[in-house]
């Protein structure tokens, strides 16, 4: 199973995350796809050219100390069962 190969976390606080909408999202902006696993809140805020937004998740293949770290949307494109990234 993919969970054995991948650890997906919030890059700001390091907490485990899950792929589901947050329970506390009240802004008119698009609903994020990832939340903190412990409390269902959106990932920690970061600032980019358009203002504040939730951070993109980070996937650590074979644990947090692995060489391969995938950030952003690529973290959601993991191929089931193998721990490698699908091509775009």
C-alpha positions as CSV (number, residue, x, y, z in Angstrom):
1,X,0.0,0.0,0.0
2,X,1.2,3.5,-0.8
3,X,1.0,4.6,2.9
4,X,3.9,2.3,3.7
5,X,6.1,4.2,1.2
6,X,5.0,7.8,1.6
7,X,4.7,10.3,4.5
8,X,2.8,13.4,3.5
9,X,3.3,16.4,5.8
10,X,2.7,20.2,6.2
11,X,5.9,21.9,5.2
12,X,5.4,24.6,7.8
13,X,4.7,22.6,11.0
14,X,5.7,19.1,9.9
15,X,2.3,17.6,10.9
16,X,0.8,14.6,9.1
17,X,-1.8,15.7,6.4
18,X,-4.7,14.0,4.6
19,X,-6.3,14.6,1.3
20,X,-9.7,16.0,2.2
21,X,-11.2,19.5,2.5
22,X,-10.7,21.4,5.8
23,X,-13.6,21.7,8.3
24,X,-12.9,25.3,9.0
25,X,-12.7,26.9,5.5
26,X,-14.8,30.0,5.4
27,X,-13.1,32.2,2.8
28,X,-14.4,32.7,-0.8
29,X,-11.2,31.4,-2.3
30,X,-11.0,27.8,-3.6
31,X,-11.3,25.1,-1.0
32,X,-7.9,23.4,-0.3
33,X,-7.5,19.7,-1.0
34,X,-5.3,18.9,2.0
35,X,-5.8,19.3,5.8
36,X,-3.9,18.5,9.0
37,X,-4.8,15.0,10.0
38,X,-5.0,15.8,13.7
39,X,-7.7,18.5,13.6
40,X,-9.0,18.9,10.0
41,X,-7.7,22.4,9.6
42,X,-6.2,23.8,6.4
43,X,-2.4,23.5,6.1
44,X,-0.4,26.4,7.6
45,X,-0.5,29.7,5.8
46,X,2.3,30.8,3.4
47,X,2.6,34.0,1.4
48,X,3.1,34.2,-2.3
49,X,2.6,36.8,-5.0
50,X,-1.2,36.6,-4.7
51,X,-1.2,36.9,-0.8
52,X,-1.8,34.3,1.9
53,X,-2.8,30.7,1.0
54,X,-2.5,27.3,2.6
55,X,0.9,25.6,2.1
56,X,1.3,22.8,-0.4
57,X,1.8,19.4,1.1
58,X,5.2,17.7,1.0
59,X,5.5,14.0,0.4
60,X,8.5,12.1,1.9
61,X,9.1,8.8,0.0
62,X,10.2,6.1,2.5
63,X,10.1,8.4,5.4
64,X,11.1,12.0,6.3
65,X,14.8,11.3,6.0
66,X,14.6,10.0,2.4
67,X,16.4,11.7,-0.4
68,X,13.3,12.1,-2.6
69,X,11.0,14.9,-1.4
70,X,8.0,15.9,-3.5
71,X,6.4,19.3,-3.0
72,X,3.1,20.7,-4.1
73,X,0.7,19.2,-6.6
74,X,3.2,16.4,-7.4
75,X,2.7,15.1,-3.9
76,X,-0.9,14.2,-4.9
77,X,0.2,12.3,-8.0
78,X,1.8,9.3,-6.3
79,X,1.3,6.1,-8.1
80,X,-0.6,3.7,-5.9
81,X,1.4,0.8,-4.5
82,X,4.9,1.7,-5.5
83,X,6.0,5.0,-3.9
84,X,7.2,6.6,-7.1
85,X,5.8,9.6,-9.0
86,X,3.6,9.3,-12.1
87,X,4.7,11.2,-15.1
88,X,2.6,14.2,-16.1
